[in-house]
Amino acid sequence: MPAVELGRDRMRFSNIGKVTGIVLLLLSMAQSVQARDYKEQFATYGAGEFSCARYSKARKAGDEQENQIRQWLAGYVSAFNLIIGNTYDIFGSTDFDGMIKWLDDRCVKYPKANLSNTVARFTEVVYPYRKQVKPDKKR
């Protein structure tokens, strides 16, 4: 019996380590900016505070700010995968570049929209198509 309990403790600490790692990653990318909310449900930090117009400008420039946005996006979807139940990969049949294309198109249509809210909308659109479990590796 103690071995089983020890195994559960290891799993619990492993999950805590993953969550801590993602939180630290997100905090390291966060800037000191004014947070915004979306239906009073969450605060936004870092590049998520940017407008879609600012996102589009950074994408066209292809500079360090675009890299900052990409890192923020990677953290956002990684945290989404970790926190949302029955979700292994929110991308489903698309990928990171597919999300970028979707954001590019959406931000042209809604330049005043907040980037965080726009990414939240992306997750709502692709959620029904997400991978719920890790795919089997073919040998």
Buried (B, 14 or more C-beta within 10 A) or exposed (E): EEEEEEEEEEEEEEEEEEEEEBEEBBEEBBEEEEEBEEEEEBEBBBBBBBBBBBBBBBBEEEEEBBEBBBBBBBBBBBBBBBEEEEBEBBBBEBEEEBBBEBBBEBBEEBBEBBBBBBBBBBBEEBEEEBBEEEEEEEE
